[in-house]
Structures are given as structure tokens and as C-alpha cells.
Amino acid sequence: MKTLPILAAVSTTALLFSCLSAAAIESHYKAASSESVSAVWTKVGNFCGIGTWHPAVEKCSLSANGKERTLSLKGGGTIIEDLVKWNNKGHSYTYKIKSSPLPIEHYESIIKVTKHGTGSEISWSGHYKAKGATDAAAKKAIDGIYKSGVDSLAK
């Protein structure tokens, strides 16, 4: 019965590759701003303020409890996000995407503003899994969202 060890090796290899492809993808982007932390946080720290500073967002609607935002995208599409953690003193918040047309799932992200020289630094990072697309395509989409958003805030 030489086929049994071969089948076991093939099964182990297949399991290893399925675990590797199921790993979370990470995206990070940051940029400096000449504006103070408090000035940038005034824009970023408003959970629905993204509707005024992100170039892809046409408008943002906030739920009555302030913990869910609905983003209407320019050109169509809707993203619904839940606030997970708020840190006003630390100038950061964490949120999750509940539903979106993006090629991702299990998305969680943090955006924060920190002191940097005489100004500030805006950083946006997240982890997620690809859905209906390659890991590279999912990462390209999220990287682009982070870059365009942070760059619109950085002056």
C-alpha cells in the first residue's frame, strides 16, 4: 500500500496551500501634513467626515447611534461600515466593513493622526481577505483607497 503515504502527502500539501491563501492581506499608507494633529483630527475624527475629504465618497450618512456609516460612492456603489473602537485622545478609530462592492471580506481598519515634527502624520492601515478577486487585485483596490484618502488630507 504505497499509495497511502502519497495520498497523505498530497492532502497535507493541499491543506498547507489552502491555509496560505486564506491568510489576511495587509495594506498601509501614511503621509505627513503641515496641519496640526487637532486640525487634521477635526476632519478625520468625525466618523462621517470621510464624505468631505475622501475623493471617492460622494456622501456619508450616519446611523442614529453614530456607530454605522453608509458611504455613497461617486459613480455608484454603497459601503456600510461599523465603528469598532473610538479613541479621541489617541486620535484614532477602528472600523469594519459590513457590506461593499469591493473585492474584499473580513475587513478591519484603523485610521489615526499623530504628531510629526511641527505638523502631523495620517496613517491608514487594515487587514482583509480577497473575495471574488486575486489577493493582488484586492490589495491594489484597498491601497488605492488609502492613498487617495490620506493624500487628500496631507498638505
N, C-alpha and C positions, 0 to 999 in steps of 0.2 A: 504494500500500500504506500507507494512513494508519492501518490497524488495528494494525500492528506497534508504533509508538510508544505507542499507547494500551494495548496488552497489556503492554508493558514497564513503563509507569507503574502499572498495576493490580497487576502482580506485585511491583514494588518496594514499593508501599504495603502490600500483604498481608504481605510479609516484615517490614516495619517494625513493623506491629501485632502480628505473632506474636512478635517479639523483645521488644516492650514487655510483653506479657502474660506472658512467661516470666521476667521479672525477679524476683529474690528479694524476698520480703516481709520486713520487719524489725519486731520487737517489742522494747520496752524497758520496764522498770519498776524503780523503786528507791524505797526508803523508809528513814528513819532509825530507829535503835534506841537506847535508852538503855543497852543492854548493850555491853560491850567487844567489840572485834574477836575476841579469843580466845574469849569466851563464845559469841558467835554462830557462830564458825567450828567450835566443838565440835559444834554441831548440823548446820550446812551441810556442813562438811568431811568428814563421814562420808558416803561416796558412797551408801550405802543408808539414811542417816539421814532421807532425804526421807519415808520411811514413818512417821516420828514427827512431822514438822512440817507436811507439806502436807495440807490438809483433804480433798483428792480421792483421796489414796492410802490404801488400806486396809492394805497391807503391801508390803514390799520384800524381794526375795531376791537375794543376791549370788552370782555365779559363784565357783568355787574360786580363780580367779586374781585376783578382785577388780575386774575390768575390764568386767563386764557386769552390769547390774541388771535385774530383772524387777519391774515395778510392777503390782500388782493394784489396780485402781481400785474405789472404793466404787460400788456399783450395777452393777458388771460391767465387763469390758474389761481388757486387758493391754497394757502398753507395755514394750518391750525396748529398752534403751539401752546404748551402749558409751562407756566413758570414753576420751577422746581425749588429753587433756593434764591433768596434775595439777600444781598449784603451791602447795604447802603454805605456803611462806614468803610468797607473794603472796596467800594466802587465796582461791584461785580454782580452778575446774576447768572444762574444756570437755568436752562430750559430744555424741553424735549419737543420734538415734532410728533404730533398725533396723526396728522394726515397731510399729504402733499403730492404734487405731481413729480417730485424729484426722484431720481433713481436710487433711493436710499431707504433704509428702515433701521429701527433701533437707534435713532439719532439722539444724542445728548450733547449740548454745547455750553460753553461758558464764554462770556464776553466781560472784559474788565479794563479798567483805566487805572494806570499807576503813574507816579511821579517819574519824570525823566528829564534830568537837567533843569532848565527853567520852565519847561513845559510838561508834557505828559506823553504816555505811550498807550495806545489802544491795542489790545490783543484779543483775538477771537480764536478759539480752538474747539474742536469737537471730535467725537468718535461715532462711528456708524457702520452699517453693513450695506453692501451694494444690493440693489433689488431691481431685477429686470435689466441689468447692465453689467458691464465688467467693473471690477474694482477700480481700474484706471479711469473709466468714464465717470463713475460716481465721485471719485476723488477730484477729478477735473471740475465737475459741477460745483462741489462744495468749496474748493479752493477759489474758484472764480467769484462765488458769492461773498466769501470772506474778504478777498482782496478789494473788490469794488466797494463794499461797505466801509471797510476800515479806511481805504484811501479817500473816500468822500468826507470822512471826519478829520483826517490828518491835514493840518495846514502848516 
